[in-house]
């Protein structure tokens, strides 16, 4: 049996293989929610000396940061970390600050469960835009974040995670089905046990998040903000992104199961044929933006 370290390395390699696809497809979704998170944190960012991005992917948070602060923040360092070297390389390639950009950008390979290359109590703000919620060892990850954050009560852990099971609500109000439910549906057909046990579901509701962080944040120091955006997709691009996602069961499924999953997805996104697969489709994305102040270890 492979060690946990080997498993994590293999997962990182899978994300590296999909860095180009992720940058072209999924990143446009995460950047929308990243802009919301940056807006919420605007005043805190201006006061921070050092910001750490855990699971930066192809740099969605940094891009949202640069839209809000096109010249950066004088004297500030933004450290972008990811377990996947391929994702970091794509982030370096696509993040192009101008010559007058004043924030120092650092790109660093890090395991989110240890953050071994980050000094104790050296970070003012830790952010994670759809990164931490994918890491299987939640306790070790939160402990690592608590270790690197400064001890001041004003330290911040800010996190974005996806909501699920909201398509019926969206559809009843004229919006497109939820992209997160689009991901969940074919995977439930292929391996329902994998979906029900998925770690990211622990971050999918405000109640779950409050339970996860209850011992790490003082009373009144935790805020959860819902964010909703709509994006236009072509079905084949959507299917390509889903079928190659390292978190999906589709890449390792049989041809028969893949065909069943794709058929079910076609019916879901077209409302059982009410829409055509040949026309662009509107999909909704819903996230929970969590801001925890005075974050501590337990």
Secondary structure, 3 states (H helix, E strand, C coil): CCCHHHHHHHHHHHHHHCHHHHHHCCHHHHHHHHHHHHHHCHHHHHHCCEEEEECCCCCHHHHHHHHHCCCCCCCCEEEEEECCHHHHHHHHHHCCCCCCCCCEEEEEECCCCCCCCCCCCCECEEEEECCHHHCCCHHHHHHHHHHHECCCCCCEEEEEEECCCCHHHHHHCCCCCEHHHHHHHHHHHHHHHHHHCCHHHHHCCHHHHHHHHCCCCCCCCEEEEEEEEEEEECHHHHHHHHHCCCCCCHHHCCHHHHHHHHHHHHHHHCCCCCCCCCCCEEEEEEEEEEEEECCCCC
